[in-house]
């Protein structure tokens, strides 16, 4: 269809060809070499200047599947060459693969998470997370020991507690991170283990106020977050900084560059 539209308008359209090497999404199956060759030779008004695939497990400790996908892609490249089809730009690496597998760089790479310094592998390349959300304290109050905080009564104060309230919440994207992909037993066990560990260590979501880390108490609500500021010199109007992934923050939040 695209070829016909380009031909009808007298245009040459440049495009990149997608090969499905095991992600199960777009593109020709890696095993459809003859079909790919036949299709490419029928194109008159589409110039294939690149070909690519996408890794599904490049962040995993076990590299077997990533190597399989890479070999499948190279076999498609070789199949095209045998049929006198040479594609200049080849790319398969996402951020994780680019940082881990130098021999898979090919001609180009698609860096996404790397640009914001938030990657799903151990960081040892000097990348620094960029982007933070800033709000301010709208109210401060004292709560007695044994007082419930937030929806579900999931948090109860263990002592007299001084709290600060800031007017942001999940409606703005706070706490709205993607859920873990439960596709194997090991990740499931790891999630359970980390959850128990965080409870034992009393590990909470934290924010920064006046250069100090402060714990968030209770559930994140739609439009507000409650912060423990006991023993700290914090006032209404003080700035609150959240370490967040920019991707999850509502597009209506004003962006500022510094």
TILUM-948045 format. One record per atom (N, C-alpha, C): x, z, y; residue in one letter. Coordinates in steps of 0.05 Angstrom, whole numbers, plus 5000, padded with zeros to 4 digits. Example, Ala and Ser with C-alpha at 12.3 -4.5 7.8 and 13.67 -1.06 7.14 Angstrom:
BEGIN
526451564886a524651564910a526451564934a525751424955s527351434979s525851575001s
This chain:
BEGIN
501650004976x500050005000x501750005025x503750185025x505550195049x506949935053x507849805031x509249555034x507449345046x504849335037x502949145048x502349185077x502149435085x501649505114x504049415131x506449475121x508849395135x509049085138x508348955116x508548655116x506448535135x504048655135x501948555152x502648585182x504248795188x505048845216x507748735223x508948595203x511548465208x513748675213x513648895199x515549105202x517149155177x519649255181x521249355159x521349655161x520249795142x520050085142x522250205125x523750385137x525850525122x524650775108x525450825084x524251045069x526351165050x525651415040x527251545020x525451574995x526651524972x525251524947x525551794933x523251914925x523252174912x523352144882x525152294869x525352304840x524652584830x522652604813x521852864802x523652934777x525553114781x527453184759x526653434745x524253544752x523353784738x521853984756x521353904781x519854074799x516854044795x516053804785x513253764779x511553704803x512753604824x511253544849x511253234853x512153154877x512052864884x514252704869x513852444870x515952264861x515752154833x517451954828x517551834801x518752034782x517852044757x519152204737x521952094732x523852274727x526652184723x526852004698x524952014680x525051854656x523851574660x522851514684x521551254689x523451054702x525851034691x527850854703x526950574706x525850454685x525050174686x522750134706x520950324707x518750304726x519750324755x521750494760x522850514787x524250254795x525750144777x527149884783x525149664789x523049644773x520949444777x519649474804x519049724811x517649784836x519449704860x521949784858x523849724881x524249424885x524249274864x524748994866x522348844877x520048984878x517548854889x517348904919x519049084929x518749154958x520148944975x518648844995x519748655014x520048765042x518248945049x518249045076x518849345077x519749455055x520649735055x523549745046x525249855063x528049885057x528650175048x529450205022x530050465012x532950535020x533150705040x535850775050x536751045038x535051185023x535851435011x534151504986x535251674969x533851764946x534452064942x532452224933x532852504931x531152634910x531952884904x530353054886x530453334897x529053524883x528953794894x529353994871x531154184875x531654394856x529454604856x528754704833x526754914831x527955194826x530455214817x531655474811x534555494821x535155374843x537855374853x538855654861x536955834865x537656114874x538156294850x537556204825x537656374802x540556414792x541056644779x543756694768x544456494746x542456434729x542956244708x542755964720x544955814718x545055544730x544355314711x543655384687x543155174667x541054964676x538755064686x536654884694x537454714718x538854824736x539754674760x541654454751x543354514732x545254304722x543654084708x541554154694x539953954680x538653774700x537453884721x536253724742x538253534755x540553634760x542653474773x543453234756x543853284730x544553074711x542352864709x539852954709x537652764708x537652584733x538252694756x538252544780x540552334779x542852414770x545152234768x544552004748x543052054727x542351844708x540551634721x538751724739x537051534753x538851364772x540751494785x542551344803x544051134787x545051214763x546551024746x544750794736x542350854730x540350654721x539950444742x539750534767x539350344789x541850174794x544150294791x546650144795x546849924774x546149984750x546249784729x544449544734x542349594750x540549384757x541049274786x543549324794x544549224820x542849324844x541949574841x540549704864x542349934873x543449914897x545250114908x543850254931x543550514929x542250674950x544450844964x544650814990x546850935005x546751235006x544451345013x544351635018x542951774994x544351954982x543352114959x543452404966x541252554962x541152834969x539352984950x540253224942x538753394924x538853684931x540853764947x541354054952x539554164974x538254394968x536954554988x539054754997x538354955013x540355145024x541855285002x540455404982x541755554961x543655374946x542855134938x544554954923x547054874939x546554824965x548854734982x550954944984x550155194985x552055414988x553455484961x552055424939x553155504913x554555284897x553655034900x554654824883x555854594899x558354624905x559754424922x559654144910x559854124883x559953864870x557353724871x555253854880x552553724881x551853634909x553653644928x553053584956x552253284960x553353104945x552752824947x553252724976x551352574987x551752465014x550452635036x548552805028x547152955049x545853205035x544853385051x543553625041x541253695060x539253835049x536953915065x537054225069x537954305092x538354585099x535954685114x534554875103x532154995116x532655285123x532555455102x532955745106x535655805119x537655635113x540355685124x540455685154x538755535167x538755515196x537855775209x536255935195x535356195207x536756425193x538756365176x540356585164x538956765146x536756665133x535156835115x534956685089x536756745070x536956585046x536456765021x535456644999x534756794975x537056854956x539456834966x541856904950x543557094965x545557214951x547357404964x548757264987x548757385011x549857265034x552857325036x554557125034x557457165036x558756935051x557156805068x558156575083x558156625113x557556865121x557556925150x555056855165x552956785150x550356725163x549056975174x547956955198x546757185211x543757125215x541857295206x539057245211x538457215241x536857005247x536056965275x533057015277x532257085300x529357125306x528457405301x527257525320x526057795317x523557805334x521657965326x519157995341x519358245359x518458225384x518658445402x515858515412x515258775411x512758875422x513459125439x511559295445x512159535460x510259765452x511060005457x509460235450x507060255469x504660275458x502260295474x501060575475x501760745455x500661015455x502561195438x502661445447x504261645432x502461895428x502562015404x500962255399x502262425377x501362665375x502362855355x500262895333x501162885308x499362925285x500263175269x498363335259x499163575244x500063505215x501263695202x502063665174x499563605157x499863425137x497563375119x495463185130x496263025151x494262855164x494562565153x492262445146x492362175135x492961965157x494461765149x495161545168x494461275155x492961115168x492460835160x490260805139x489660555133x487560495113x488360595085x486360675071x486760755043x487861035040x488361175062x489561445061x492061445043x493661235044x495961215027x498361365037x498261455062x500461615072x499361875085x500662095079x499862355091x502362485102x502162585126x504462705139x505362955124x508062975122x509163205107x509863435126x509663385152x510263585172x508863505198x508963665218x507963575244x509563325253x508163115259x509462855263x508662735290x510662635304x510162495329x510062195323x507862065330x507661775323x507461605349x508261355346x507861155367x506260925355x504660805371x502960585362x503660335378x504060115364x504559855378x502459655369x501659485388x499359305383x500159035371x501359045348x501658805331x500958885303x500358685286x499658745258x499658495241x498258505219x498358275201x497058025213x495358055234x494257825247x496357665261x498657795267x500857655280x502957565260x502557635235x504457545214x506157765203x505958015214x507558235204x506658315176x508558325157x507858395130x506558175114x506357935125x505057715111x506957535096x508957655083x510957495069x509757385043x510957165033x510057045008x510357234985x508357244968x508557414945x510657314925x511757494909x513657424889x512457224869x514057034860x513156844840x513556974812x511357044800x511557184774x511556984751x513656824748x513756624728x515456704704x516856924705x518457024682x518257324680x518757424656x518557714652x520557864668x523057754671x525157894685x524457944715x523457744730x522657794757x520358004759x518558004739x516358194739x517558484737x519458514718x520658774714x522258864738x523558664751x525158724775x523458824798x521058704801x519258784822x518259074817x517559134792x516659404786x518959604791x521359534782x523659704785x524259764815x524159544831x524759584860x522559744874x520059704865x517859864877x518160154871x518860224846x519360504838x521660624854x523860464855x526260544869x525660604899x524060434911x523460474939x521760724944x519960784924x518361024927x520161274924x521961264904x523761494900x525561544925x526461324936x528261344959x526761374985x524161354983x522461375007x523261155027x523660915016x524460685032x522060555045x522060555072x519860445087x520660205103x518660055112x519059855132x520059985157x522159885170x523160005194x523059815218x522959925241x523159775266x525359895283x526059765304x528159865322x527059925350x527460175359x526560255386x528960385400x529760275423x531960375438x534560405421x534860205403x537260205387x537160385362x534960525358x534660705335x532660585315x533260625289x531360545269x529160755265x526760655264x524460835260x522660735237x521660925221x519960845198x517060785206x516060575194x513160515197x511660685177x509460805185x507860975168x505260855160x504460875135x501960775126x501860475124x499460375119x498960085117x499159945144x500159705144x500059535168x497159445173x496159505196x493359425202x493259155215x490859055221x490658785232x491958765259x491558965276x492558945303x494359175312x495159355294x496959565303x498659675280x500859795287x502759915269x503460195279x503560385260x504160655267x507060725260x508460845278x511360885275x512061185278x513761285261x514661555263x516861585283x516361725305x518461765326x519062065329x518562225309x519162505310x522062565318x522362725338x525062805347x526562595363x525162385371x526462175386x525362155415x527062085433x526262055462x525261775466x522761745459x521461475462x518961505478x518461315496x516261325515x514361085513x511961115523x510160885524x511460665541x511260425531x512560195544x515260115533x516460295518x519060225506x518659995486x520759825485x520659585468x520959655438x519459515421x519659545392x520559275381x522659275365x523759035353x523359025323x522258805313x521758775284x523558555273x524958615251x526558415238x524758255219x523958015228x521957865213x523057585207x521757455188x522257165183x520457005203x521756845220x520156695240x517956525228x518456435203x516456255190x513756385187x513656655184x511156795179x509756885204x511056865227x509856965252x507856755263x505556855272x503456675282x504556495304x503656235302x504656035321x503956095350x501856265354x501056325381x502756535395x504556665380x506456855392x508456705408x508856785433x510656645451x513556665441x514956435440x517756425432x519556425456x521656585456x523656585477x526356545465x528056395478x530756335468x532756475486x534656625473x536656765489x539456685479x
